[in-house]
Amino acid sequence: MNENDGEKEIELAKQPRIPLITREAASEEQRRVGDFIFEKRNEEYAGPSAILLHVPQLAEQFELMREHIRAAGLPQDLMQLATLVIARHWSVDYVWHVRVGLAEKAGIGAEIIGAIRNLQRPKFVSAAQEAIYVYTSELLGPTGVTDVAHQAVRKVLGSDALVIELTALVGLYTMLALQGRAADIAAQAGSVPLPK
């Protein structure tokens, strides 16, 4: 813990292929965008967003899109469940561990998280969560979304606009996961890697 600014030090298991931009080493433009991304979360520069800072204009546009989707009206538990499915699909340890913490805070149960971690279909009590899980999984899969999955998620979300927002969320967080995957961002030191 840095006593001066309250930021946590994140120790990675290994160094990524593309170095993370730190606040101390950032250019003026990278720092402006990095502060826009990380200060509101009270976080240090870390993860795929710190990789994106190599291209600050892209990082800024990504963050604006993320803010839009967060404000779109998707229920928090459903949004976090979708991001958890995305993180596991792309199997980026760092991203997975971040998403797990956020999913837990949103009320996603340990049984559901454990099943997704182990590439098993969870047993859902909530029809809404099941619809989000199926839609997101099918969207990321090789054959796309079935009519049944589309109708179920449309019923849960209540509008075509929110289905479009959910689909945009899947694309946005896929981009983030792919940045982590391409840079080979390892999990935090001491965390348990995902089963392959």
Secondary structure, 3 states (H helix, E strand, C coil): CCCCCCCCCCCECCCCCCCCCCCCCCCHHHHHHHHHHHHHHCCCCCHHHHHHCCCHHHHHHHHHHHHHHHCCCCCHHHHHHHHHHHHHHHCCHHHHHHHHHHHHHCCCCHHHHHHHHCCCCCCCCCHHHHHHHHHHHHHHCCCCCCHHHHHHHHHHHCCHHHHHHHHHHHHHHHHHHHHHHHHCCCCECCCCCCCC
